[in-house]
Amino acid sequence: MIAIEDAREMAKRGHRVIFFSACGQPPLETGDIEWLSLKQRSILDEPNRLLSMWRGLWNSTASDALRNLLLTLPRDSTVVHLHSWSKALSGSVVAVAHKSNYRLVCTLHDYFLVCPNGGLYDYPTRHVCTLQPMSVKCVARNCDSRARLHKVWRVLRQLIWRYAAGIPSRFDRMIAVSSFSAQKITERLPDCGVPIDVIDNLPRLNRSPLQASASRNSIIYAGRVAAEKGVDLYLEACRIADVPAEVWGDGPVLPQLKAAWPKAHFAGWVQPAVLRARLEQAIALVVPSLWYETYGMVVAEAAAAGVPVIVSGHGAPAALVENGVTGLHFRVGDAVDLAEKVALLNRDPQLARSMGQAAYERFWQDYDKRCDQRIEQIEICYQRLLGLAV
């Protein structure tokens, strides 16, 4: 979503923007964006598993289409900005952009640049991974969310990306979405000589009046319902604190959680406007992630709505929440500690209100200026790639 928002802003500033994707359809309002979708399925949605595995390794259709597109564009004023390649495009597009001699920048929304499973996370143990990516111990470790054979495929894919596609050495520049993720990537990335800029994600939101505390109810979870997100930890904490649990979102472990927690409310996937409306009426939001989030868009959205966040004390989201001021930190993976924080804000709505107000005021302070500066940072990145700025 942030890639589409940035594309719209670039188009508003007079740049020609072509949004190239392997799958997906353009949103209802594309503005002046030219949208080119190959109408493929992502590797997660493709029912033909052999085709999915092959495309995940090397999507030749995408590389051919990008090559043909680039032939129509001037090299001296064109930048290829890659936002994601792991789930559809594959590393093939990196090889094509480099071979065609176009400047290439990549925004790192995840850790696939360095980690085979993209999360720096050991799924069986439910802990962040401390191994050096693609080391002997890493390759031998069954850390995948599915099966050992899937880890073997991921390792093969990583090798193809590194040696056939040339990732990351063929990037001319990289953008990290937070200082935290930049640090974690840099620690694990061999010295490839590619500069990394830090340009924080900042959602485009409309300001609404701060809701009164009397109208707020429940401490909720909102986001993808996946094992690494720690949703079960949130549910256990609500049970310990004896407060109602609400889960807003969809994901691979939703059926299991529904079966295991019949008293909790599971809203499933809802339209973004519906989720924002619910968030504005919440006492607090819990972000119990077990892995290293690269940013934490929902934390920013909560602050914009005047909602304090109870967040795991690691990862980029923790840096977005000032403990005791705009929300609370808890020990990663500790349901009892989380329950104490949940119970505290549930029984003291005025404390939650003061934290939410602090988050609200801090988020909206100079918001328009920060949004403009963010786009200007991306423009400067492009200018440096084209030799127009130092």
For each residue, the residues with C-beta under 8 A, 3 or more apart:
1: 4 5 203
2: 5 6 109 201 203 297
3: 6 7 19 83 84 107
4: 1 7 8 19 27 33
5: 1 2 8 9 203 204
6: 2 3 9 10 375 378
7: 3 4 10 11 17 19 33
8: 4 5 11 12 30 31 33
9: 5 6 12 13 204 371 375
10: 6 7 13 15 17 375 378 379
11: 7 8 14 15 16 17 31 32 33
12: 8 9 31 32
13: 9 10 375 379
14: 11
15: 10 11
16: 11 34
17: 7 10 11 32 33 34
18: 33 34 35 36 69 73
19: 3 4 7 26 30 33 34 35 36
20: 36 65 66 69
21: 24 35 36 37 38 88 89
22: 37 38 40 42 59 61 62 88 89
23: 37 38 39 40 41 42 45 88
24: 21 37
25: 37
26: 19 30 33 35 37
27: 4 30
28:
29:
30: 8 19 26 27 33 35
31: 8 11 12
32: 11 12 17
33: 4 7 8 11 17 18 19 26 30
34: 16 17 18 19
35: 18 19 21 26 30
36: 18 19 20 21 65 69
37: 21 22 23 24 25 26
38: 21 22 23 61 62 65
39: 23
40: 22 23 46 55 59 61 62 88
41: 23 45 46 47 52 88
42: 22 23 45 46 87 88
43: 46 52 53 55 56 87 88
44: 52 87
45: 23 41 42
46: 40 41 42 43 49 51 52 55
47: 41
48: 51 52
49: 46 52 53
50: 53 54
51: 46 48 54 55
52: 41 43 44 46 48 49 55 56
53: 43 49 50 56 57 153
54: 50 51 57 58
55: 40 43 46 51 52 58 59 61 88 90
56: 43 52 53 59 86 87 90 153 157
57: 53 54 90 156 157 160
58: 54 55 63 90 91 92 160 164
59: 22 40 55 56 62 63 88 89 90 92 93
60: 63 64 92
61: 22 38 40 55 64 65
62: 22 38 40 59 65 66 88 89 90 92 93
63: 58 59 60 66 67 90 92 93 95 96
64: 60 61 67 68
65: 20 36 38 61 62 68 69
66: 20 62 63 69 70 93 96 97
67: 63 64 70 71 96 100
68: 64 65 71 72
69: 18 20 36 65 66 72 73
70: 66 67 73 78 80 96 97 100 102
71: 67 68 100
72: 68 69
73: 18 69 70 78 102
74: 77 78
75: 78 100 101 102
76: 386
77: 74 386
78: 70 73 74 75 102 103
79: 102 103 104 105 382 385 386
80: 70 97 102 103 104 105
81: 105 106 107 382
82: 85 89 93 94 97 104 105 106 107 171
83: 3 106 107 109
84: 3 87 88 89 109 110
85: 82 88 89 90 91 93 94 106 112
86: 56 90 110 112 118
87: 42 43 44 56 84
88: 21 22 23 40 41 42 43 55 59 62 84 85
89: 21 22 59 62 82 84 85 92 93
90: 55 56 57 58 59 62 63 85 86 93 161 165
91: 58 85 94 95 160 161 164 165 167
92: 58 59 60 62 63 89 95 96 165
93: 59 62 63 66 82 85 89 90 96 97
94: 82 85 91 97 98 104 106 161 165 166 167 170 171
95: 63 91 92 98 99 164 165 166 170
96: 63 66 67 70 92 93 99 100
97: 66 70 80 82 93 94 100 102 104 170
98: 94 95 101 102 104 166 170
99: 95 96
100: 67 70 71 75 96 97
101: 75 98
102: 70 73 75 78 79 80 97 98
103: 78 79 80 172 382 385 386
104: 79 80 82 94 97 98 170 171 172 173
105: 79 80 81 82 171 172 173 174 175 381 382 385
106: 81 82 83 85 94 113 168 171 173 174 175
107: 3 81 82 83 174 175 177 199
108: 111 113 174 175 176 177 181 185 196 294
109: 2 83 84 177 294 295
110: 84 86 118 119 294
111: 108 114 115 118 119 120 181 184 185 292 294
112: 85 86 115 118
113: 106 108 167 168 174 185 189
114: 111 120 133 134 185 188 189
115: 111 112 118 119 120 129 133 188
116: 133 134 138 151 154 155 157 158
117: 121 123 143 144 145 151 154
118: 86 110 111 112 115
119: 110 111 115 129 228 291 292
120: 111 114 115 128 129 133 184 188 291 292
121: 117 127 128 129 143 228 290 291 292
122: 125 126 127 128 129 141 143
123: 117 126 143 144 145 227 228
124: 142 143
125: 122
126: 122 123 227 228 290 333
127: 121 122 290 333
128: 120 121 122 290 291 292 314
129: 115 119 120 121 122 138 141 143
130:
131: 135 137 138 141
132: 135 137 138 188
133: 114 115 116 120 138 188
134: 114 116 138 139 155 158 159 162
135: 131 132 138 139
136: 139 140
137: 131 132 140 141
138: 116 129 131 132 133 134 135 141 143
139: 134 135 136 155
140: 136 137
141: 122 129 131 137 138 151
142: 124 147 148 151
143: 117 121 122 123 124 129 138 151
144: 117 123 147 148 150 151 154
145: 117 123 150 227 228
146: 150
147: 142 144 150 151
148: 142 144 151 152
149: 152 153
150: 144 145 146 147 153 154
151: 116 117 141 142 143 144 147 148 154 155
152: 148 149 155 156
153: 53 56 149 150 156 157
154: 116 117 144 150 151 157 158
155: 116 134 139 151 152 158 159
156: 57 152 153 159 160
157: 56 57 116 153 154 160 161
158: 116 134 154 155 161 162
159: 134 155 156 162 163
160: 57 58 91 156 157 163 164 165
161: 90 91 94 157 158 164 165 167
162: 134 158 159 165 166 167
163: 159 160 166
164: 58 91 95 160 161
165: 90 91 92 94 95 160 161 162 170
166: 94 95 98 162 163 169 170
167: 91 94 113 161 162 170 171
168: 106 113 171 174 189 192 194
169: 166 192 193 194
170: 94 95 97 98 104 165 166 167
171: 82 94 104 105 106 167 168 174 194
172: 103 104 105 194 385
173: 104 105 106 194 195 196 197 381 384 385
174: 105 106 107 108 113 168 171 194 195 196 197
175: 105 106 107 108 196 197 198 199 378 381
176: 108 179 181 182 185 196 197 198 199 294
177: 107 108 109 181 198 199 200 201 294 295 316
178: 181 182 198 200 201 294 295 316 319
179: 176 182 183 198 316 319
180: 183 184 292 294 315 316 319
181: 108 111 176 177 178 184 185 292 294 295 316
182: 176 178 179 185 186 196 198
183: 179 180 186 187
184: 111 120 180 181 187 188 292
185: 108 111 113 114 176 181 182 188 189 196
186: 182 183 189 196
187: 183 184
188: 114 115 120 132 133 184 185
189: 113 114 168 185 186 192
190:
191:
192: 168 169 189
193: 169
194: 168 169 171 172 173 174
195: 173 174
196: 108 173 174 175 176 182 185 186
197: 173 174 175 176 377 381
198: 175 176 177 178 179 182
199: 107 175 176 177 374 377 378 381
200: 177 178 295 374
201: 2 177 178 295 297 300
202: 300 370 371 374
203: 1 2 5 297 300 301 304
204: 5 9 371
205: 301 304
206:
207: 304 364 367
208: 211 280 305
209:
210: 306 356 357 360
211: 208 215 216 280 281 305 306
212: 215 216
213: 216 349 350 352 353
214:
215: 211 212 281
216: 211 212 213 281 282 283 349 352 353
217: 281 282 283
218: 243 244 246 282 283
219: 238 243 282 283 284 285 286 310 342 345 346
220: 246 247 248 278 279 282 284 285 286
221: 231 234 245 246 247 248 249 285 286 287 288
222: 248 249 275 278 279 285 298
223: 229 248 249 287 298
224: 229 249 250 251
225: 229 231 247 249 250 251 252 253 254 257
226: 229 231 251 252 253
227: 123 126 145 232 252 253 290
228: 119 121 123 126 145 289 290 291
229: 223 224 225 226 251 288 289 290
230: 233 234 288 289 290 312 333
231: 221 225 226 234 235 247 251 253 257 288
232: 227 235 236 253 257 260
233: 230 236 237 288 290 333 335 338
234: 221 230 231 237 238 245 247 286 288 338
235: 231 232 238 239 245 247 257 260 261 264
236: 232 233 239 240 335 339
237: 233 234 240 241 286 288 335 336 338 339 342
238: 219 234 235 241 242 243 244 245 264 339 342
239: 235 236 242 245
240: 236 237 335 336 339
241: 237 238 339 340 342 343 346
242: 238 239 343
243: 218 219 238 342 343 346
244: 218 238 264 265
245: 221 234 235 238 239 261 263 264 265
246: 218 220 221 264 265 267
247: 220 221 225 231 234 235 254 257 264 265 266 267
248: 220 221 222 223 267 270 275 278
249: 221 222 223 224 225 254 267 268 269
250: 224 225 254 268 269
251: 224 225 226 229 231 254
252: 225 226 227
253: 225 226 227 231 232 256 257
254: 225 247 249 250 251 257 258 266 268
255: 258 259
256: 253 259 260
257: 225 231 232 235 247 253 254 260 261 264 266
258: 254 255 261 262 266
259: 255 256 262
260: 232 235 256 257
261: 235 245 257 258 264
262: 258 259
263: 245
264: 235 238 244 245 246 247 257 261
265: 244 245 246 247
266: 247 254 257 258
267: 246 247 248 249 270 278
268: 249 250 254
269: 249 250
270: 248 267 274 275 278
271: 274 275
272: 275 276
273: 276 277
274: 270 271 277 278
275: 222 248 270 271 272 278 279
276: 272 273 279 280 301 305
277: 273 274 280 281
278: 220 222 248 267 270 274 275 281 282
279: 220 222 275 276 282 285 301 302 305 307
280: 208 211 276 277 305 306 307
281: 211 215 216 217 277 278
282: 216 217 218 219 220 278 279 285 307
283: 216 217 218 219 307 345 346 349 352
284: 219 220 307 308 309 310 327 342 345 346 352 355 356
285: 219 220 221 222 279 282 298 299 302 307 308 309 310
286: 219 220 221 234 237 309 310 311 338 342
287: 221 223 293 296 298 299 309 310 311 312 317
288: 221 229 230 231 233 234 237 310 311 312 330 338
289: 228 229 230 292 293 311 312 315 317
290: 121 126 127 128 227 228 229 230 233 312 332 333
291: 119 120 121 128 228 315
292: 111 119 120 121 128 180 181 184 289 314 315 316
293: 287 289 296 315 316 317
294: 108 109 110 111 176 177 178 180 181 316
295: 109 177 178 181 200 201 316 317
296: 287 293 299 300 311 315 316 317 320
297: 2 201 203 300 301
298: 222 223 285 287 301 302
299: 285 287 296 302 303 309 311 317 320 321
300: 201 202 203 296 297 303 304 320 363
301: 203 205 276 279 297 298 304 305
302: 279 285 298 299 305 307 308 309 359
303: 299 300 306 307 309 320 326 359 360 362 363
304: 203 205 207 300 301 360 363 364
305: 208 211 276 279 280 301 302 356 360
306: 210 211 280 303 356 357 359 360
307: 279 280 282 283 284 285 302 303 356 359
308: 284 285 302 321 326 327 328 345 352 355 356 359
309: 284 285 286 287 299 302 303 317 320 321 326 327 328 359
310: 219 284 285 286 287 288 327 328 329 330 338 341 342 345
311: 286 287 288 289 296 299 317 318 320 321 327 328 329 330
312: 230 287 288 289 290 315 317 318 329 330 332 333
313: 318 329 330 331 332
314: 128 292 318 332
315: 180 289 291 292 293 296 312 318
316: 177 178 179 180 181 292 293 294 295 296 319 320
317: 287 289 293 295 296 299 309 311 312 320 321
318: 311 312 313 314 315 321 329
319: 178 179 180 316
320: 296 299 300 303 309 311 316 317
321: 299 308 309 311 317 318 326 327 328 329 359
322: 325 326 327 358
323: 327 328 329
324: 328 355
325: 322 355 358
326: 303 308 309 321 322 355 358 359 362
327: 284 308 309 310 311 321 322 323 355 359
328: 308 309 310 311 321 323 324 341 344 345 355
329: 310 311 312 313 318 321 323
330: 288 310 311 312 313 334 337 338 340 341
331: 313 334 337 338
332: 290 312 313 314
333: 126 127 230 233 290 312
334: 330 331 337 338
335: 233 236 237 240 338 339
336: 237 240 339 340
337: 330 331 334 340 341
338: 233 234 237 286 288 310 330 331 334 335 341 342
339: 236 237 238 240 241 335 336 342 343
340: 241 330 336 337 343 344
341: 310 328 330 337 338 344 345
342: 219 237 238 241 243 284 286 310 338 339 345 346
343: 241 242 243 339 340 346 347
344: 328 340 341 347 348 351
345: 219 283 284 308 310 328 341 342 348 349 351 352 355
346: 219 241 243 283 284 342 343 349
347: 343 344
348: 344 345 351 352
349: 213 216 283 345 346 352 353
350: 213 353 354
351: 344 345 348 354 355
352: 213 216 283 284 308 345 348 349 355 356
353: 213 216 349 350 356 357
354: 350 351 357 358
355: 284 308 324 325 326 327 328 345 351 352 358 359
356: 210 284 305 306 307 308 352 353 359 360
357: 210 306 353 354 360 361
358: 322 325 326 354 355 361 362
359: 302 303 306 307 308 309 321 326 327 355 356 362 363
360: 210 303 304 305 306 356 357 363 364
361: 357 358 364 365
362: 303 326 358 359 365
363: 300 303 304 359 360 367
364: 207 304 360 361 367
365: 361 362
366: 369 370
367: 207 363 364 370 371
368: 371 372
369: 366 372 373
370: 202 366 367 373 374
371: 9 202 204 367 368 374 375
372: 368 369 375 376
373: 369 370 376 377
374: 199 200 202 370 371 377 378
375: 6 9 10 13 371 372 378 379
376: 372 373 379 380
377: 197 199 373 374 380 381
378: 6 10 175 199 374 375 381 382
379: 10 13 375 376 382 383
380: 376 377 383 384 389
381: 105 173 175 197 199 377 378 384 385
382: 79 81 103 105 378 379 385 386
383: 379 380 386 388 389
384: 173 380 381 387 388 389 390
385: 79 103 105 172 173 381 382
386: 76 77 79 103 382 383
387: 384
388: 383 384
389: 380 383 384
390: 384
